[in-house]
């Protein structure tokens, strides 16, 4: 990506982002990647890095463990490993073993299921493989502390066995001598010590001639001398010689191990890069979690559609300070490429401009950005920026001269893949002349189809926006009642500079303000006042929309609560109906049980009674009542079978059947929701919902 001027990245605070990102890195590889963060212009590179950061962010937020704990810098060791004749130490081999184990853990973590779930992260290891033999070779030679094992070679095992024996013999002789000389009072408190790797006695200076041996030195106070007894000289010589042989054998073994592992130097270098790359991806994910970064949709064209976009540095600062941050919502596309932002000073125009620029740089660097996930961002190949006073003392250029020099570069080099930012276009010169040049610059940049954001106080630029194709207005809102900026961008309308309102805010005398008003061109003042009033009206409309939205949500909540009450009532009614139905069934059961009991009693009574006729009469009476009820039920069933239900709207003269008792009658009169039926000789009033229209069946069907 191309930048103009060279300080563009510094002005957009991109370097601060790189510094903060490096703070999340643990490995030197990741810190170096953060310091040299690349800004891509190829969509496939951007998509891959964004997807990797997004997948790692999901791992962090899900509380999953990713096994990348290796943080050592082994660049020197790996370089030595590939140099013929080089020898690594036991500690260095342990570090290499740890690197291999870390890689093995990563490969085991990426099982088949996770390779499908995290395809972008899988790309990191898809071109390498895990070699178990590296750890096997090291384990065959070194123990967990990095010391060469006795089993590394038969020569080393023999040397160490002899060393063990000689040291034991030396210890026995020394212990015997220390005990003897202590009884004689020749030894100092420390009794014995080691000098140059040889075991010596600590003898009082006045007694040194009483012991035969080699004098190795004396203490600083000269009260103690260190003597190697002649009885142990030969043993110390043997031990010294064996230790030298041990060192040579250990060096030989480590050199052989280095030669064996040198074949894996390229693979180990890849492992080192994999560990560093995962650390870098982890750092990007942690940075995204801290600032609320998300993965927007990326288009391979010039396009910006930001929803709830935040300046990351401002967001983190305000979060730590407990202050709210106002998000930005704006869209730049083929039809509206240039946004002209107007409004009061200190109202957030420059912050909005820097927010868009920094987010674009972060996205094309593969960093998740603090926007709503539904946001869409394109890819630009050139960024131009003009912010603040660019006066050059070296070239004796005034502010406006430097401004025009930059604008010349903009107009000559801008194209459809350019994203530019101009703060206070046309400032530094006569308002009328500067405004005229500003219009020309804007028209030329629009003609080049470049994308950008311009901040201004010039009235003519506010007027030309929305008239020239591709240029639209935007305004930073201002609370005129409390005389405070709201830092909220509204696209589609120009904004007032609130010059007089701000003057009132800082306490300027009213007479001076009124005098200034009289000096302003009437048309200019009227238009600014109109913009002021329009903005305040829009703010009121926004408040009313928020209140209406709140009321709609409250209405929806009440509607849900009412539905829950209705459902509960319906459920209660269903329970009551079932209870009533169960009560009827229970009554029938009790009736039959009672009949059984009474019949059994009568049978017993018939057996006992002498007057059988009397008992028979009682049974007859009981059975007669039951039969009578059965006859009634049978007749009612026949009545049902004689008619067919047809439904429809009930009219006077229709034949209807009542739902409860199944009786049939003729509708004589309709009174609202009730109907008067003629059933036999008796008129009956019922609800219309409790009756249904019926017609007579064909007599042949009834007989059948």
Secondary structure, 3 states (H helix, E strand, C coil): CEEECCCHHHHCCHHHHHHHHHCCCCCHHHHHHHHCCCCCCCHHHHHHHHHHHHHHHHHHHCCCCCCCCCCCCCHHHHHHHCCCCCCCCHHHHHHHHHHHHHHHHHHHHCCHHHHHHCHHHHCCCCCCCCCCHHHHHHHHHECCCCCECHHHCHHHHHHHHHHHHHHHHHHHHHHHHHHHHHHHCCEEEEEEEEECCEEEEEEEHHHHHHCCEEEEEECCCCCEEEEEEHHHHHHHHHHHHHHHHHHHHHHHHHHHHHHHHHCCHHHHHHHHHHHHHHHHHHHHHHHHHHHCCECCEECCCCCEEEEEECCHHHHHHHHHHCCCCCCEEEEECCCEEEEEEECCCCCCHHHHHHHHHHHHHHHHCCCCECCCCCCEECCCCEEEEECCCCCECCCCECHHHHHHHHHHHHHHHCCCCEEEEECCCCCCCCHHHHHHHHHHHHHHHHHCCCEEEEECCCHHHHHHCCCCCEEEEEEEEEECCCCEEEEEEEECCCCCCCHHHHHHHCCCCHHHHHHHHHHCCHHHHHHHHHHHHHHHHHHHHHHHHHHHHHHHHHHHHHHHHHHHHHHHHHHHHHHHHHHHHHHHHHHHHHHHHHHHHHHHHHHHHHHHCCCHHHHHHHHHHHHHHHHHHHHHHHHHHHHHHCEEECCCCCCCCCEEEECCCCCEEEEEEEECCEEEEEECCEEEEEEHHHEEEEEECCHHHHHC
